Amino acid sequence: MKPYRGIVKGNTVILEETPEGAEGAEAIVLLKVSEDEDWESVRRQKAMLQKGFAMGKLRYKKREDLHRGRK
């Protein structure tokens, strides 16, 4: 497996060089986002985790809350 660089235009990736023997091959594309976008995504994920998870009618913020008796 060899990495190639390219630019996304619409629904197409334009590669800087043509890969040999890759016609019809399956491709996995990893997009590099700016550092600001990356930190924004981390902030949103942390905010979701801070809210807790709805598990039926009770809301648990910590795993330890699951093992305590009902109030």
Protein Blocks (a to p, Z undefined) as FASTA:
>chain_A
ZZdddddehjaccdfbdcehkgoiacdddddddfklmmmmmmmmmmmmmnopaehjbccf
bfklmmpccZZ
